[in-house]
Amino acid sequence: MSINTTTVNELSWQEQALCAQTGPEFFFPAPGSSTREAKLLCGACEGRAACLEYALTHDVRFGIWGGLSETERIRLRRRRRRG
Protein backbone atom coordinates (compact mmCIF):
# COMPACT_ATOMS: atom_id res chain seq x y z
CA MET A 1 0.00 0.00 0.00
CA SER A 2 1.42 3.43 -0.91
CA ILE A 3 0.99 6.58 1.13
CA ASN A 4 -0.44 9.60 -0.63
CA THR A 5 2.10 12.43 -0.20
CA THR A 6 -0.61 15.07 -0.30
CA THR A 7 -2.29 13.43 2.68
CA VAL A 8 1.00 13.24 4.59
CA ASN A 9 1.76 16.93 3.87
CA GLU A 10 -1.81 17.91 4.63
CA LEU A 11 -1.56 16.31 8.07
CA SER A 12 1.96 17.47 8.99
CA TRP A 13 0.52 20.19 11.26
CA GLN A 14 -0.71 17.43 13.60
CA GLU A 15 2.82 16.56 14.69
CA GLN A 16 3.27 19.91 16.44
CA ALA A 17 -0.37 20.50 17.39
CA LEU A 18 -1.06 21.12 21.06
CA CYS A 19 -4.03 18.75 20.91
CA ALA A 20 -1.63 15.87 20.27
CA GLN A 21 -0.36 16.41 23.82
CA THR A 22 -3.78 16.18 25.47
CA GLY A 23 -6.62 13.71 25.60
CA PRO A 24 -9.49 13.68 23.13
CA GLU A 25 -12.05 14.48 25.84
CA PHE A 26 -11.22 18.20 25.47
CA PHE A 27 -11.93 18.19 21.74
CA PHE A 28 -14.84 15.75 21.67
CA PRO A 29 -16.80 16.73 24.80
CA ALA A 30 -20.05 15.09 25.80
CA PRO A 31 -23.15 16.95 24.60
CA GLY A 32 -23.76 19.99 26.76
CA SER A 33 -20.21 19.99 28.14
CA SER A 34 -17.94 23.02 27.94
CA THR A 35 -15.70 23.55 24.94
CA ARG A 36 -13.86 26.41 26.63
CA GLU A 37 -10.67 24.49 27.47
CA ALA A 38 -10.33 23.12 23.94
CA LYS A 39 -10.86 26.54 22.38
CA LEU A 40 -8.27 28.11 24.70
CA LEU A 41 -5.74 25.44 23.75
CA CYS A 42 -6.52 25.90 20.05
CA GLY A 43 -6.02 29.64 20.39
CA ALA A 44 -2.43 29.06 21.48
CA CYS A 45 -1.65 26.46 18.80
CA GLU A 46 0.44 27.25 15.71
CA GLY A 47 -1.44 24.59 13.75
CA ARG A 48 -4.84 26.15 14.34
CA ALA A 49 -5.38 27.50 10.81
CA ALA A 50 -4.30 24.24 9.16
CA CYS A 51 -6.48 22.27 11.55
CA LEU A 52 -9.51 24.41 10.76
CA GLU A 53 -8.93 24.17 7.01
CA TYR A 54 -8.60 20.40 7.30
CA ALA A 55 -11.94 20.17 9.13
CA LEU A 56 -13.65 22.45 6.59
CA THR A 57 -12.17 20.68 3.56
CA HIS A 58 -13.10 17.22 4.86
CA ASP A 59 -16.48 18.23 6.29
CA VAL A 60 -15.58 17.04 9.78
CA ARG A 61 -18.81 17.11 11.75
CA PHE A 62 -17.80 16.38 15.33
CA GLY A 63 -15.47 17.95 17.87
CA ILE A 64 -13.50 21.16 18.16
CA TRP A 65 -11.20 21.75 15.17
CA GLY A 66 -9.17 24.90 14.69
CA GLY A 67 -10.86 26.45 17.69
CA LEU A 68 -14.39 26.13 16.30
CA SER A 69 -17.28 23.87 17.21
CA GLU A 70 -19.39 22.02 14.66
CA THR A 71 -21.97 24.82 14.66
CA GLU A 72 -19.32 27.51 14.24
CA ARG A 73 -17.76 25.63 11.32
CA ILE A 74 -21.14 25.34 9.61
CA ARG A 75 -21.63 29.10 9.93
CA LEU A 76 -18.14 29.76 8.57
CA ARG A 77 -18.77 27.47 5.59
CA ARG A 78 -22.00 29.33 4.82
CA ARG A 79 -20.27 32.73 5.00
CA ARG A 80 -17.50 31.51 2.70
CA ARG A 81 -20.03 30.24 0.13
CA ARG A 82 -21.80 33.60 0.10
CA GLY A 83 -18.49 35.15 -0.56
Buried (B, 14 or more C-beta within 10 A) or exposed (E): EEEEEEEEEBEEBEEEBBBEEEEEEBBEBEEEEEBEBBBEBBEEBEBBEBBBBBBBEEEBEEBBBBBBBBEBBBEBEEEEEEE
